């Protein structure tokens, strides 16, 4: 089969997480990632979380004046990487994140799930 040259690059550029309360979500994600934030920079409808690498993370609360109803997926939207799964688990427990799975270990990687303020499931994993 002949492949057609595509103008679309083979990489994920930005993940959009739809949120109901932008301020609450910015604080949650920044706390999870150990990042500082300036509350005066949290302005609807979007906030870009600084991420190391190509992929960006944008929190999107939608147009002003319209209440966004979130229907979270029962499956992880994406994952954050860690080198130390046990330390990461203890950290998210300590900062009060809702942990929704124990650490699951496989031969080459481990993971657990947390819920963000809107009920979106995010995976933290090694490997």
Secondary structure, 3 states (H helix, E strand, C coil): CCCCCCCCCCCCCEEEEECCCHHHHHHHHHHHHCCCCCHHHCCCCEEEECCCCCCEEEEECCCCCCCCCCCCCCCCCCEEECCCHHHHHHHHHHCCCEECCCCEECCCCEEEEEECCCCCEEEEECC
